[in-house]
Amino acid sequence: MHEQNINYFSYLLRVWKDSVDGEWHASLQDVVSGECHHYPTLYELYVSLWDLTNENVNHPERSPFEPFKQQYARKIE
């Protein structure tokens, strides 16, 4: 089994909607291990990627929405 470098990740990203007015869903498949993760919303995908790339960084106040401009942000209830 290959050991993955923590400074580089390679995934196959898939995004889809179940209907025209439906929520976007996503999956990430690790190209090295083949492991696949499914996300019911793009927000959850983003949070997962944010966590993955910031897991060893000390952030006093964590806000996954920071990189999004308001026009793209969607309130999750």
C-alpha positions as CSV (number, residue, x, y, z in Angstrom):
1,M,0.0,0.0,0.0
2,H,1.3,3.5,-0.8
3,E,1.8,6.0,1.9
4,Q,0.1,9.3,1.1
5,N,2.0,12.6,1.5
6,I,0.2,14.9,3.8
7,N,1.1,17.9,1.6
8,Y,-0.6,16.4,-1.4
9,F,-4.0,14.8,-1.9
10,S,-5.5,13.5,-5.1
11,Y,-9.2,12.8,-5.4
12,L,-11.8,12.2,-8.1
13,L,-14.6,14.6,-7.5
14,R,-18.2,13.9,-8.6
15,V,-21.1,16.3,-8.2
16,W,-24.7,15.7,-9.1
17,K,-28.3,16.6,-8.4
18,D,-31.2,14.1,-8.0
19,S,-33.6,16.5,-9.6
20,V,-33.6,19.9,-11.4
21,D,-34.5,21.8,-8.2
22,G,-32.6,19.4,-5.9
23,E,-29.6,19.9,-3.7
24,W,-26.1,19.3,-5.1
25,H,-24.5,16.2,-3.7
26,A,-20.8,15.2,-4.0
27,S,-18.4,12.3,-3.6
28,L,-14.6,12.2,-3.3
29,Q,-12.7,9.1,-4.2
30,D,-9.1,8.9,-3.1
31,V,-7.1,7.9,-6.2
32,V,-4.5,6.0,-4.2
33,S,-6.6,3.9,-1.8
34,G,-9.9,4.0,-3.8
35,E,-11.7,5.0,-0.6
36,C,-14.9,7.0,-1.4
37,H,-16.6,9.6,0.8
38,H,-20.2,10.8,0.0
39,Y,-21.5,14.3,0.9
40,P,-25.2,15.1,1.0
41,T,-24.4,18.8,0.4
42,L,-21.6,20.9,-1.1
43,Y,-21.3,22.6,2.3
44,E,-20.4,19.3,3.9
45,L,-17.9,18.6,1.2
46,Y,-16.3,22.0,1.7
47,V,-16.1,21.5,5.5
48,S,-14.5,18.1,5.0
49,L,-11.9,19.6,2.6
50,W,-11.3,22.5,5.0
51,D,-10.7,20.1,7.9
52,L,-8.4,17.9,5.8
53,T,-6.2,20.8,4.7
54,N,-6.2,22.6,8.1
55,E,-6.0,19.7,10.6
56,N,-2.5,20.7,11.9
57,V,-3.1,24.5,11.9
58,N,-4.0,26.3,15.1
59,H,-7.0,28.5,14.3
60,P,-8.4,30.5,17.2
61,E,-11.8,30.9,15.5
62,R,-12.8,28.4,12.9
63,S,-15.2,29.6,10.2
64,P,-15.6,27.3,7.2
65,F,-17.7,29.9,5.4
66,E,-14.9,32.6,5.3
67,P,-13.7,31.8,1.7
68,F,-17.3,32.0,0.3
69,K,-18.7,35.2,-0.9
70,Q,-22.1,35.9,0.5
71,Q,-23.8,35.3,-2.9
72,Y,-22.6,31.7,-2.8
73,A,-23.3,30.9,0.8
74,R,-26.4,29.0,1.7
75,K,-27.9,28.7,5.2
76,I,-28.1,25.1,6.3
77,E,-31.0,24.4,8.6
